[in-house]
Amino acid sequence: MTERELALRRRIVTAFAETGEPPELPDGPALRSLAAQHVVVLEQAGGAPRIRMAHPFAGHREGARVDAGARTWWGNCAWDGLGIVAALGLPAATVTSHGVTLRVEAGAVRDDAVFHIAVPARHWWDDIAFT
Amino acid sequence: MLLFRSEEDVERWCERHGRAPGAVLGAARLWELARRWYGDRLDPGWRPRSVDASQAIFTSLGLTGEFWRLAG
């Protein structure tokens, strides 16, 4: 990964962390390279690409919702939602996915749940929207 | 990848969707996986992790075997 690509990726995840939303970016070779390396997943929105995923963050609303105080972020699944809590170092948060909520407090998860992975790991990127 | 309240709910989902059961993790192990997998994603010096390093995270949590093999 080039320094230019690393800087662009940094800009993307920082925007997600600060706003809960993907940044609007012009199309270009660095963005396309990040997509080819599975660092981001793009979708077309009008004439421009939009960032749908920059793991653990999600630009869509179909995965996991992370709430802490008055702030909200979105992950692609509960794994990613908990990953957002870890990456942001949130002292307390809830992660809600598929109608199930997990509370994280003081560095531990406080609820029971079962996370099901349907697809073997080496096939996750065959269709990253269904794993 | 979906979150359920119980293994029975997982079994019902698999039956309803005609899918063989995959792998399941409890919440505590999922949290540990999330911490180890994503905890550094906002670090200024972040660099992509190798496949071997990612595989080592799975192994450190007892996630071994064919289902968890990332490459090849």
Backbone of each chain as ProteinMPNN parsed JSONL, in Angstrom:
{"seq_chain_A": "MTERELALRRRIVTAFAETGEPPELPDGPALRSLAAQHVVVLEQAGGAPRIRMAHPFAGHREGARVDAGARTWWGNCAWDGLGIVAALGLPAATVTSHGVTLRVEAGAVRDDAVFHIAVPARHWWDDIAFT", "coords_chain_A": {"N_chain_A": [[0.851, -1.199, 0.0], [0.621, 2.157, -0.916], [2.042, 5.303, 0.276], [0.326, 7.379, -0.339], [-2.093, 6.02, -0.625], [-2.372, 5.017, 1.963], [-2.69, 7.442, 3.336], [-5.092, 8.345, 2.259], [-6.805, 6.335, 3.112], [-6.585, 6.754, 5.853], [-7.813, 9.249, 6.037], [-10.41, 8.514, 5.38], [-11.242, 6.661, 7.433], [-10.972, 8.295, 9.633], [-12.898, 10.25, 9.141], [-15.212, 8.659, 9.305], [-14.992, 7.944, 12.02], [-15.246, 10.418, 13.279], [-17.687, 11.46, 12.402], [-19.499, 9.428, 11.895], [-20.231, 8.926, 9.366], [-19.418, 8.21, 5.91], [-16.78, 9.958, 4.179], [-17.247, 12.316, 1.515], [-15.748, 11.722, -1.481], [-13.685, 12.369, -4.331], [-13.634, 10.315, -7.261], [-10.904, 8.182, -8.127], [-7.578, 6.877, -8.835], [-6.291, 6.103, -6.413], [-8.39, 5.651, -4.609], [-9.725, 3.606, -5.969], [-7.751, 1.681, -5.878], [-7.632, 1.135, -3.133], [-10.101, -0.106, -2.909], [-9.661, -2.36, -4.495], [-7.85, -3.658, -2.911], [-9.411, -4.459, -0.85], [-9.758, -2.712, 1.246], [-11.612, -0.729, 1.292], [-15.111, -0.831, 0.425], [-16.914, -0.007, -2.371], [-19.839, 1.713, -3.593], [-22.042, 2.698, -6.194], [-23.291, 5.957, -6.297], [-25.385, 7.912, -7.766], [-23.411, 9.642, -9.997], [-21.022, 9.244, -8.784], [-18.627, 7.35, -6.82], [-19.507, 5.882, -3.697], [-18.565, 5.326, -0.331], [-19.196, 2.287, 0.958], [-18.343, 0.434, 2.798], [-15.732, 0.558, 5.173], [-13.953, -1.2, 6.827], [-13.831, -1.294, 10.374], [-16.091, 0.225, 9.873], [-19.301, 1.217, 8.533], [-21.041, 2.523, 5.755], [-23.622, 2.047, 5.27], [-26.855, 1.015, 6.579], [-27.506, -1.491, 7.456], [-26.275, -3.259, 9.117], [-24.801, -3.196, 12.062], [-25.636, -1.139, 14.778], [-23.995, 1.301, 16.642], [-24.045, 2.811, 19.706], [-23.122, 5.453, 21.815], [-23.329, 7.498, 24.481], [-24.617, 10.408, 23.133], [-23.958, 9.783, 20.605], [-23.661, 8.082, 17.421], [-22.589, 5.315, 15.488], [-22.077, 3.17, 12.636], [-21.63, -0.25, 11.955], [-20.655, -3.103, 9.917], [-21.543, -5.526, 10.807], [-22.141, -7.329, 13.893], [-19.606, -8.025, 14.856], [-18.026, -6.05, 13.637], [-19.27, -3.816, 14.769], [-18.59, -4.082, 17.48], [-15.899, -3.864, 17.036], [-15.685, -1.178, 16.323], [-16.249, 0.003, 18.795], [-13.961, -0.859, 20.146], [-11.875, 0.263, 18.56], [-12.365, 2.988, 18.806], [-12.047, 3.232, 21.47], [-14.122, 3.373, 23.329], [-15.57, 3.902, 26.484], [-18.016, 2.969, 27.324], [-20.73, 1.489, 25.648], [-23.394, 0.568, 23.392], [-24.109, -2.128, 21.206], [-26.087, -2.892, 18.575], [-27.633, -5.327, 16.668], [-29.451, -7.061, 14.227], [-31.644, -7.103, 15.857], [-30.699, -7.69, 18.387], [-29.075, -6.648, 21.324], [-25.935, -5.743, 22.592], [-24.268, -4.808, 25.495], [-21.393, -2.95, 26.213], [-19.129, -2.433, 28.718], [-16.659, -1.009, 30.752], [-14.547, -2.397, 29.543], [-15.525, -4.94, 28.99], [-17.941, -7.234, 27.646], [-21.363, -7.252, 28.376], [-23.607, -8.812, 27.987], [-25.262, -11.828, 26.893], [-25.028, -13.52, 23.803], [-25.194, -14.964, 20.51], [-23.044, -15.227, 17.876], [-23.258, -15.806, 14.525], [-21.503, -17.161, 11.857], [-21.815, -17.621, 8.558], [-20.368, -18.322, 6.322], [-17.35, -19.857, 5.236], [-14.075, -18.61, 6.18], [-12.195, -18.092, 4.074], [-13.782, -17.505, 1.962], [-15.076, -15.134, 2.403], [-14.699, -12.729, 1.004], [-15.76, -13.346, -1.424], [-18.398, -12.613, -1.583], [-18.902, -10.031, 0.089], [-21.046, -8.887, 1.276], [-22.634, -10.91, 2.167], [-21.911, -13.017, 4.569]], "CA_chain_A": [[0.0, 0.0, 0.0], [1.46, 3.347, -1.028], [1.792, 6.344, 1.284], [-0.867, 8.106, -0.779], [-3.253, 5.184, -0.285], [-2.49, 5.016, 3.425], [-3.227, 8.741, 3.752], [-6.508, 8.388, 1.884], [-7.514, 5.452, 4.045], [-6.63, 7.45, 7.146], [-8.842, 10.286, 5.919], [-11.721, 7.854, 5.347], [-11.64, 6.122, 8.742], [-11.103, 9.43, 10.556], [-14.222, 10.838, 8.903], [-16.196, 7.753, 9.919], [-14.886, 8.029, 13.483], [-15.689, 11.727, 13.766], [-19.047, 11.827, 11.99], [-20.362, 8.266, 11.688], [-20.577, 8.859, 7.943], [-18.251, 8.218, 5.024], [-16.529, 11.243, 3.525], [-17.457, 12.39, 0.058], [-14.432, 11.778, -2.106], [-13.69, 12.201, -5.784], [-13.12, 9.04, -7.763], [-9.51, 8.292, -8.543], [-6.842, 5.609, -8.751], [-5.991, 5.689, -5.034], [-9.627, 5.08, -4.056], [-9.964, 2.32, -6.645], [-6.756, 0.736, -5.375], [-8.092, 0.701, -1.808], [-11.19, -1.065, -3.127], [-9.069, -3.604, -5.007], [-7.151, -4.298, -1.78], [-10.433, -4.775, 0.163], [-9.715, -1.758, 2.359], [-12.944, -0.139, 1.233], [-16.078, -1.356, -0.545], [-17.577, 1.148, -2.966], [-21.095, 1.554, -4.318], [-22.29, 3.876, -7.018], [-24.371, 6.843, -5.836], [-25.38, 8.87, -8.846], [-22.255, 9.458, -10.859], [-19.777, 9.145, -8.016], [-18.592, 6.224, -5.887], [-19.727, 6.166, -2.279], [-17.927, 4.287, 0.478], [-20.195, 1.476, 1.657], [-17.651, -0.195, 3.924], [-14.3, 0.726, 5.451], [-14.048, -1.987, 8.069], [-15.136, -1.844, 10.774], [-17.18, 1.184, 9.679], [-20.234, 1.001, 7.431], [-21.805, 3.657, 5.253], [-25.015, 1.593, 5.14], [-27.557, 0.905, 7.862], [-28.043, -2.855, 7.48], [-25.437, -4.124, 9.935], [-24.85, -3.021, 13.513], [-25.645, 0.247, 15.245], [-23.196, 1.526, 17.857], [-24.454, 4.032, 20.403], [-22.371, 5.824, 23.016], [-23.805, 8.84, 24.768], [-25.536, 10.884, 22.097], [-23.336, 9.562, 19.297], [-23.983, 6.824, 16.75], [-21.807, 4.863, 14.337], [-22.615, 1.938, 12.061], [-20.703, -1.27, 11.479], [-21.245, -4.004, 8.926], [-22.108, -6.646, 11.546], [-21.838, -7.147, 15.318], [-18.129, -8.054, 14.978], [-17.549, -4.711, 13.299], [-19.782, -2.87, 15.757], [-17.692, -4.176, 18.635], [-14.62, -3.335, 16.58], [-15.762, 0.281, 16.428], [-16.105, 0.311, 20.221], [-12.544, -1.067, 20.491], [-11.009, 1.214, 17.841], [-12.594, 4.318, 19.362], [-11.749, 3.207, 22.899], [-15.299, 3.869, 24.044], [-15.663, 3.259, 27.797], [-19.321, 2.308, 27.43], [-21.464, 1.598, 24.389], [-24.231, -0.574, 23.03], [-24.033, -2.56, 19.811], [-27.363, -3.543, 18.266], [-27.62, -5.925, 15.34], [-30.415, -8.137, 14.04], [-32.577, -7.059, 16.972], [-30.042, -8.102, 19.629], [-28.204, -5.585, 21.821], [-24.843, -6.073, 23.513], [-23.685, -3.675, 26.219], [-19.964, -3.026, 26.541], [-18.818, -1.531, 29.832], [-15.409, -1.27, 31.478], [-13.695, -3.358, 28.854], [-16.11, -6.276, 28.884], [-19.292, -7.281, 27.103], [-22.194, -7.568, 29.538], [-24.793, -9.591, 27.628], [-25.023, -13.059, 26.145], [-25.576, -13.607, 22.455], [-24.482, -15.929, 19.669], [-22.699, -14.648, 16.58], [-23.178, -16.894, 13.547], [-20.788, -16.878, 10.611], [-22.375, -18.625, 7.658], [-19.476, -18.616, 5.191], [-15.954, -20.054, 5.666], [-13.298, -17.372, 6.132], [-11.505, -17.804, 2.815], [-14.787, -17.097, 0.96], [-15.788, -13.923, 2.824], [-14.65, -11.665, -0.004], [-16.51, -13.72, -2.635], [-19.568, -11.722, -1.496], [-18.688, -9.494, 1.438], [-22.346, -8.5, 1.84], [-23.226, -12.089, 2.807], [-20.835, -13.835, 5.134]], "C_chain_A": [[0.883, 1.244, 0.0], [1.133, 4.349, 0.081], [0.541, 7.141, 0.933], [-2.142, 7.328, -0.414], [-3.463, 5.127, 1.227], [-3.1, 6.325, 3.936], [-4.707, 8.854, 3.425], [-7.328, 7.51, 2.823], [-7.658, 6.114, 5.425], [-7.724, 8.516, 7.141], [-10.248, 9.668, 5.998], [-12.128, 7.386, 6.745], [-11.758, 7.243, 9.781], [-12.459, 10.101, 10.387], [-15.319, 9.972, 9.509], [-16.183, 7.911, 11.444], [-15.492, 9.327, 13.999], [-17.16, 11.999, 13.5], [-20.012, 10.644, 11.932], [-20.723, 8.053, 10.234], [-19.309, 8.776, 7.097], [-18.02, 9.612, 4.454], [-16.926, 11.178, 2.055], [-16.104, 12.613, -0.58], [-14.571, 11.701, -3.617], [-13.156, 10.825, -6.151], [-11.656, 9.239, -8.175], [-8.789, 6.987, -8.335], [-6.539, 5.166, -7.33], [-7.224, 5.048, -4.395], [-9.911, 3.712, -4.669], [-8.966, 1.251, -6.166], [-7.14, 0.231, -3.986], [-9.23, -0.311, -1.937], [-10.626, -2.406, -3.599], [-8.359, -4.374, -3.904], [-8.099, -4.644, -0.628], [-10.318, -3.895, 1.397], [-11.027, -0.981, 2.425], [-13.799, -0.947, 0.264], [-16.863, -0.155, -1.054], [-18.925, 0.748, -3.543], [-21.291, 2.815, -5.131], [-23.468, 4.662, -6.435], [-24.434, 7.997, -6.833], [-24.166, 8.614, -9.719], [-20.968, 9.211, -10.115], [-19.793, 7.896, -7.138], [-18.837, 6.705, -4.468], [-19.12, 5.017, -1.493], [-18.996, 3.56, 1.275], [-19.586, 0.821, 2.902], [-16.21, 0.287, 3.976], [-14.131, 0.099, 6.825], [-13.227, -1.386, 9.21], [-16.322, -0.933, 10.454], [-18.031, 0.833, 8.453], [-20.891, 2.322, 7.049], [-23.259, 3.303, 5.04], [-25.604, 1.38, 6.532], [-28.123, -0.496, 8.07], [-27.286, -3.772, 8.435], [-25.658, -3.95, 11.42], [-24.786, -1.534, 13.855], [-24.871, 0.331, 16.558], [-23.626, 2.855, 18.455], [-23.586, 4.231, 21.632], [-22.711, 7.269, 23.324], [-24.819, 9.253, 23.707], [-25.017, 10.59, 20.692], [-23.654, 8.181, 18.754], [-23.006, 6.583, 15.602], [-22.472, 3.591, 13.831], [-21.48, 1.034, 11.61], [-21.42, -2.225, 10.547], [-21.91, -5.218, 9.563], [-21.738, -6.421, 13.011], [-20.335, -7.179, 15.583], [-17.58, -6.658, 14.711], [-18.032, -3.674, 14.307], [-18.928, -2.875, 17.013], [-16.299, -3.672, 18.28], [-14.579, -1.815, 16.629], [-15.596, 0.709, 17.883], [-14.639, 0.2, 20.627], [-11.668, 0.003, 19.85], [-11.146, 2.622, 18.407], [-12.251, 4.389, 20.855], [-12.908, 3.72, 23.74], [-15.409, 3.169, 25.395], [-16.984, 2.522, 28.012], [-20.074, 2.539, 26.132], [-22.443, 0.442, 24.291], [-24.057, -0.842, 21.541], [-25.297, -3.357, 19.533], [-27.338, -4.034, 16.83], [-28.653, -7.03, 15.292], [-31.353, -8.242, 15.242], [-31.999, -7.46, 18.312], [-29.058, -7.004, 20.036], [-27.178, -6.144, 22.801], [-24.375, -4.793, 24.173], [-22.208, -3.952, 26.469], [-19.689, -1.979, 27.606], [-17.506, -1.966, 30.464], [-14.611, -2.411, 30.851], [-14.231, -4.761, 28.752], [-17.507, -6.172, 28.294], [-20.206, -7.876, 28.165], [-23.408, -8.425, 29.23], [-24.373, -10.852, 26.892], [-25.669, -12.947, 24.766], [-24.74, -14.622, 21.697], [-24.283, -15.288, 18.302], [-22.478, -15.79, 15.6], [-22.5, -16.411, 12.279], [-21.161, -17.986, 9.646], [-21.369, -19.139, 6.634], [-18.049, -18.822, 5.707], [-15.09, -18.836, 5.343], [-12.698, -17.09, 4.758], [-12.486, -17.373, 1.721], [-15.503, -15.8, 1.333], [-15.815, -12.863, 1.725], [-15.247, -12.1, -1.338], [-17.764, -12.856, -2.726], [-19.559, -11.155, -0.08], [-20.007, -9.042, 2.078], [-23.063, -9.686, 2.481], [-22.108, -13.004, 3.269], [-21.369, -14.664, 6.282]], "O_chain_A": [[1.79, 1.366, 0.824], [0.094, 4.258, 0.735], [-0.217, 7.533, 1.82], [-3.129, 7.904, 0.042], [-4.595, 5.184, 1.708], [-3.922, 6.319, 4.852], [-5.486, 9.392, 4.213], [-8.407, 7.897, 3.269], [-8.706, 6.038, 6.065], [-8.464, 8.667, 8.113], [-11.152, 10.237, 6.61], [-13.235, 7.679, 7.197], [-12.562, 7.143, 10.709], [-13.098, 10.476, 11.37], [-16.242, 10.479, 10.147], [-17.236, 8.0, 12.075], [-16.169, 9.339, 15.028], [-17.814, 12.691, 14.28], [-21.227, 10.844, 11.921], [-21.439, 7.109, 9.9], [-18.246, 9.225, 7.525], [-18.974, 10.367, 4.267], [-16.934, 10.109, 1.443], [-15.401, 13.571, -0.261], [-15.476, 11.041, -4.127], [-12.332, 10.251, -5.439], [-11.244, 10.344, -8.526], [-9.334, 6.073, -7.716], [-6.528, 3.966, -7.056], [-7.116, 4.025, -3.72], [-10.291, 2.776, -3.967], [-9.305, 0.072, -6.065], [-6.994, -0.955, -3.69], [-9.31, -1.263, -1.16], [-11.069, -3.463, -3.149], [-8.273, -5.601, -3.953], [-7.657, -5.069, 0.439], [-10.738, -4.295, 2.483], [-11.487, -0.623, 3.509], [-13.283, -1.654, -0.601], [-17.411, 0.618, -0.269], [-19.133, -0.401, -3.933], [-20.764, 3.874, -4.792], [-24.512, 4.09, -6.123], [-23.644, 8.939, -6.759], [-23.926, 7.48, -10.134], [-19.926, 8.992, -10.733], [-20.866, 7.431, -6.752], [-18.423, 7.801, -4.089], [-19.154, 3.868, -1.934], [-19.627, 4.14, 2.159], [-20.251, 0.679, 3.929], [-15.549, 0.41, 2.945], [-14.163, 0.783, 7.848], [-12.068, -1.018, 9.025], [-17.462, -1.299, 10.743], [-17.553, 0.242, 7.485], [-21.249, 3.128, 7.908], [-24.055, 4.164, 4.667], [-24.916, 1.55, 7.539], [-29.113, -0.667, 8.783], [-27.625, -4.949, 8.551], [-26.607, -4.501, 11.976], [-23.99, -0.781, 13.294], [-25.076, -0.475, 17.466], [-23.577, 3.892, 17.794], [-23.345, 3.296, 22.396], [-22.421, 8.165, 22.531], [-25.768, 8.521, 23.426], [-25.564, 11.085, 19.707], [-23.885, 7.235, 19.508], [-22.646, 7.494, 14.856], [-23.32, 3.008, 14.507], [-20.516, 1.469, 10.982], [-22.641, -2.168, 10.4], [-22.746, -5.869, 8.936], [-21.089, -5.426, 13.336], [-19.84, -6.444, 16.437], [-16.762, -6.149, 15.478], [-17.291, -2.757, 14.66], [-18.581, -1.822, 17.548], [-15.6, -3.117, 19.128], [-13.543, -1.232, 16.946], [-14.883, 1.67, 18.172], [-14.126, 1.047, 21.359], [-10.814, 0.587, 20.516], [-10.167, 3.365, 18.482], [-12.174, 5.475, 21.429], [-12.706, 4.413, 24.737], [-15.346, 1.941, 25.444], [-17.055, 1.57, 28.789], [-20.061, 3.639, 25.58], [-22.331, -0.544, 25.021], [-23.884, 0.072, 20.734], [-25.551, -4.376, 20.175], [-27.062, -3.277, 15.9], [-28.731, -7.85, 16.207], [-31.8, -9.332, 15.6], [-32.739, -7.561, 19.29], [-28.306, -6.494, 19.206], [-27.506, -6.908, 23.709], [-24.112, -3.8, 23.494], [-21.827, -5.047, 26.883], [-19.977, -0.796, 27.425], [-17.275, -3.155, 30.681], [-14.074, -3.272, 31.548], [-13.478, -5.689, 28.458], [-18.174, -5.146, 28.428], [-19.869, -8.884, 28.785], [-24.175, -8.738, 30.14], [-23.275, -10.933, 26.342], [-26.73, -12.344, 24.609], [-23.707, -15.082, 22.184], [-25.241, -14.862, 17.657], [-21.615, -16.642, 15.815], [-22.874, -15.39, 11.704], [-20.858, -19.155, 9.885], [-21.499, -20.257, 6.135], [-17.582, -18.041, 6.536], [-15.335, -18.125, 4.368], [-12.699, -15.939, 4.321], [-12.059, -16.92, 0.659], [-16.446, -15.404, 0.648], [-16.823, -12.183, 1.533], [-15.249, -11.321, -2.291], [-18.147, -12.42, -3.812], [-20.143, -11.736, 0.835], [-20.069, -8.837, 3.29], [-23.999, -9.494, 3.257], [-21.45, -13.671, 2.47], [-20.62, -15.424, 6.896]]}, "seq_chain_B": "MLLFRSEEDVERWCERHGRAPGAVLGAARLWELARRWYGDRLDPGWRPRSVDASQAIFTSLGLTGEFWRLAG", "coords_chain_B": {"N_chain_B": [[-22.93, -12.784, 8.441], [-24.432, -12.83, 11.475], [-26.122, -11.699, 14.432], [-27.516, -13.422, 17.158], [-29.936, -14.343, 19.701], [-29.69, -16.853, 20.827], [-28.377, -20.229, 20.46], [-30.393, -21.837, 19.523], [-31.946, -20.051, 18.077], [-30.154, -19.551, 16.025], [-30.141, -22.067, 14.785], [-32.793, -22.192, 13.902], [-32.798, -20.08, 12.06], [-30.977, -21.05, 10.158], [-32.364, -23.289, 9.219], [-34.622, -22.045, 8.129], [-33.503, -20.622, 6.047], [-32.323, -22.533, 4.575], [-29.642, -23.28, 4.915], [-26.525, -24.752, 5.783], [-25.342, -25.029, 9.137], [-22.863, -22.656, 10.197], [-20.121, -21.282, 11.734], [-20.106, -20.533, 15.242], [-19.874, -17.963, 17.667], [-19.621, -17.019, 21.061], [-20.636, -14.072, 22.929], [-18.546, -12.987, 24.498], [-16.183, -14.013, 23.375], [-16.456, -13.012, 20.826], [-16.191, -10.285, 21.318], [-13.493, -10.216, 22.171], [-12.302, -11.026, 19.777], [-13.041, -8.86, 18.145], [-11.66, -6.778, 19.411], [-8.971, -7.554, 19.041], [-8.831, -7.721, 16.288], [-9.673, -5.27, 15.237], [-8.785, -3.238, 16.902], [-6.642, -1.544, 16.375], [-7.288, 0.075, 14.265], [-7.622, 2.809, 14.009], [-5.214, 3.848, 14.619], [-2.499, 6.081, 14.087], [-0.24, 5.079, 12.783], [-1.082, 2.858, 11.396], [-0.823, -0.071, 9.442], [-1.481, -2.329, 6.73], [-2.418, -5.626, 7.725], [-0.743, -8.751, 7.62], [-1.787, -11.824, 6.007], [-0.971, -14.024, 7.473], [-0.673, -12.876, 10.016], [-3.288, -12.174, 10.561], [-4.429, -14.709, 10.565], [-3.174, -15.672, 12.807], [-4.438, -14.267, 14.817], [-6.985, -15.435, 14.81], [-6.186, -18.038, 15.589], [-5.199, -17.517, 18.145], [-7.481, -17.241, 19.544], [-8.569, -19.673, 19.544], [-9.817, -20.29, 17.211], [-9.725, -22.358, 14.91], [-8.97, -24.721, 12.254], [-10.521, -25.868, 9.171], [-12.668, -24.123, 8.512], [-11.877, -21.621, 9.412], [-9.682, -20.971, 7.964], [-7.82, -18.664, 6.162], [-6.486, -18.328, 3.706], [-5.605, -19.863, 0.552]], "CA_chain_B": [[-22.63, -12.791, 9.865], [-25.593, -12.257, 12.171], [-26.164, -11.862, 15.883], [-28.743, -14.063, 17.621], [-30.03, -14.447, 21.154], [-29.372, -18.198, 21.301], [-28.031, -21.196, 19.408], [-31.658, -22.302, 18.935], [-32.308, -19.068, 17.058], [-29.262, -19.795, 14.883], [-30.619, -23.268, 14.095], [-34.038, -21.844, 13.189], [-32.427, -19.24, 10.913], [-30.358, -21.915, 9.156], [-33.431, -24.093, 8.615], [-35.483, -21.17, 7.33], [-32.776, -20.166, 4.862], [-31.772, -23.679, 3.868], [-28.181, -23.219, 4.966], [-25.858, -25.546, 6.817], [-24.756, -24.179, 10.187], [-21.46, -22.278, 10.023], [-19.421, -21.225, 13.024], [-20.747, -19.644, 16.205], [-19.045, -17.408, 18.743], [-20.314, -16.319, 22.132], [-20.391, -12.629, 22.943], [-17.245, -12.648, 25.082], [-15.12, -14.307, 22.405], [-16.629, -12.053, 19.725], [-15.593, -9.026, 21.783], [-12.039, -10.371, 22.093], [-11.945, -11.017, 18.351], [-13.183, -7.482, 17.656], [-10.551, -5.979, 19.974], [-7.692, -7.912, 18.431], [-8.908, -7.527, 14.826], [-9.945, -3.879, 14.843], [-8.384, -2.269, 17.913], [-5.614, -0.601, 15.897], [-7.673, 0.632, 12.955], [-7.52, 4.275, 13.981], [-3.857, 4.253, 14.992], [-1.882, 6.846, 12.984], [0.746, 4.288, 12.052], [-1.677, 1.598, 10.934], [-0.437, -0.664, 8.163], [-2.246, -3.572, 6.505], [-1.914, -6.81, 8.436], [-0.55, -9.893, 6.715], [-2.72, -12.942, 6.184], [-0.465, -14.847, 8.583], [-0.972, -12.204, 11.284], [-4.734, -12.314, 10.778], [-4.672, -16.099, 10.944], [-2.692, -15.83, 14.186], [-5.486, -13.762, 15.721], [-7.965, -16.525, 14.945], [-5.593, -19.137, 16.364], [-5.063, -17.1, 19.552], [-8.804, -17.349, 20.16], [-9.048, -21.043, 19.375], [-10.602, -20.393, 15.97], [-8.831, -23.114, 14.046], [-9.639, -25.664, 11.376], [-10.754, -25.466, 7.779], [-13.603, -23.006, 8.404], [-11.215, -20.361, 9.748], [-8.474, -20.789, 7.146], [-8.029, -17.444, 5.368], [-5.891, -18.343, 2.373], [-5.257, -21.131, -0.095]], "C_chain_B": [[-23.757, -12.094, 10.596], [-25.516, -12.578, 13.663], [-27.529, -12.423, 16.287], [-28.743, -14.113, 19.152], [-29.55, -15.804, 21.661], [-28.978, -19.089, 20.13], [-29.291, -21.756, 18.753], [-32.124, -21.332, 17.848], [-31.429, -19.214, 15.813], [-29.778, -20.986, 14.076], [-31.884, -22.971, 13.302], [-33.727, -21.011, 11.94], [-31.837, -20.107, 9.793], [-31.407, -22.767, 8.445], [-34.265, -23.253, 7.664], [-34.809, -20.762, 6.027], [-32.094, -21.302, 4.11], [-30.258, -23.703, 3.844], [-27.656, -24.147, 6.055], [-25.325, -24.596, 7.884], [-23.29, -23.887, 9.897], [-20.737, -22.374, 11.337], [-20.168, -20.27, 13.939], [-19.73, -19.215, 17.263], [-19.958, -16.822, 19.803], [-19.875, -14.867, 22.176], [-19.002, -12.275, 23.476], [-16.117, -12.894, 24.088], [-15.231, -13.385, 21.189], [-16.005, -10.701, 20.086], [-14.065, -9.105, 21.727], [-11.561, -10.355, 20.642], [-11.99, -9.591, 17.799], [-12.027, -6.614, 18.157], [-9.246, -6.276, 19.252], [-7.673, -7.595, 16.933], [-8.925, -6.043, 14.457], [-9.378, -2.825, 15.795], [-7.398, -1.216, 17.437], [-6.051, 0.182, 14.666], [-7.61, 2.146, 12.867], [-6.136, 4.76, 14.411], [-3.207, 4.985, 13.818], [-0.906, 6.016, 12.15], [0.22, 2.978, 11.508], [-1.123, 1.186, 9.573], [-1.26, -1.933, 7.959], [-1.583, -4.754, 7.199], [-1.745, -7.948, 7.425], [-1.61, -10.96, 6.989], [-2.276, -13.806, 7.356], [-0.8, -14.214, 9.934], [-2.469, -12.292, 11.595], [-5.07, -13.736, 11.218], [-4.253, -16.335, 12.398], [-3.707, -15.292, 15.2], [-6.553, -14.836, 15.91], [-7.413, -17.624, 15.859], [-5.524, -18.782, 17.847], [-6.387, -17.213, 20.297], [-9.4, -18.744, 19.997], [-9.883, -21.243, 18.129], [-9.717, -21.048, 14.92], [-9.649, -24.067, 13.179], [-9.963, -25.029, 10.043], [-11.652, -24.22, 7.67], [-12.899, -21.662, 8.564], [-9.961, -20.104, 8.924], [-8.711, -19.645, 6.153], [-7.531, -17.576, 3.934], [-5.71, -19.77, 1.887], [-6.33, -22.147, -0.001]], "O_chain_B": [[-24.016, -10.911, 10.372], [-24.932, -13.577, 14.084], [-28.566, -11.955, 15.817], [-27.709, -13.952, 19.801], [-29.061, -15.91, 22.785], [-29.211, -18.755, 18.969], [-29.274, -22.11, 17.574], [-32.64, -21.757, 16.815], [-31.896, -19.027, 14.689], [-29.847, -20.932, 12.848], [-32.04, -23.434, 12.172], [-34.328, -21.219, 10.887], [-32.161, -19.917, 8.621], [-31.353, -22.949, 7.228], [-34.579, -23.673, 6.551], [-35.48, -20.577, 5.012], [-31.378, -21.073, 3.135], [-29.658, -24.107, 2.848], [-28.271, -24.301, 7.11], [-24.902, -23.483, 7.571], [-22.56, -24.751, 9.413], [-20.735, -23.422, 11.983], [-20.789, -19.314, 13.476], [-18.866, -19.983, 17.685], [-20.965, -16.194, 19.476], [-18.886, -14.476, 21.555], [-18.355, -11.364, 22.961], [-15.2, -12.08, 23.971], [-14.22, -13.019, 20.591], [-15.37, -10.059, 19.25], [-13.415, -8.16, 21.281], [-10.541, -9.744, 20.322], [-11.088, -9.168, 17.076], [-11.481, -5.808, 17.404], [-8.505, -5.361, 18.892], [-6.631, -7.245, 16.379], [-8.281, -5.618, 13.498], [-9.485, -1.631, 15.515], [-7.315, -0.128, 18.008], [-5.235, 0.893, 14.079], [-7.552, 2.705, 11.772], [-5.919, 5.963, 14.551], [-3.349, 4.557, 12.672], [-0.769, 6.235, 10.947], [1.0, 2.08, 11.191], [-0.981, 2.012, 8.671], [-1.692, -2.547, 8.934], [-0.358, -4.863, 7.252], [-2.531, -8.074, 6.486], [-2.236, -10.989, 8.049], [-3.104, -14.267, 8.142], [-1.165, -14.912, 10.88], [-2.864, -12.463, 12.748], [-5.882, -13.946, 12.118], [-4.892, -17.096, 13.124], [-3.814, -15.811, 16.312], [-6.974, -15.112, 17.033], [-8.091, -18.078, 16.781], [-5.758, -19.631, 18.706], [-6.415, -17.272, 21.527], [-10.578, -18.967, 20.275], [-10.581, -22.249, 17.998], [-9.047, -20.369, 14.143], [-10.861, -24.2, 13.351], [-9.725, -23.844, 9.809], [-11.412, -23.359, 6.823], [-13.278, -20.678, 7.928], [-9.253, -19.125, 9.16], [-9.683, -19.661, 5.398], [-8.116, -16.98, 3.029], [-5.669, -20.728, 2.659], [-6.172, -23.26, -0.503]]}, "name": "protein", "num_of_chains": 2, "seq": "MTERELALRRRIVTAFAETGEPPELPDGPALRSLAAQHVVVLEQAGGAPRIRMAHPFAGHREGARVDAGARTWWGNCAWDGLGIVAALGLPAATVTSHGVTLRVEAGAVRDDAVFHIAVPARHWWDDIAFTMLLFRSEEDVERWCERHGRAPGAVLGAARLWELARRWYGDRLDPGWRPRSVDASQAIFTSLGLTGEFWRLAG"}
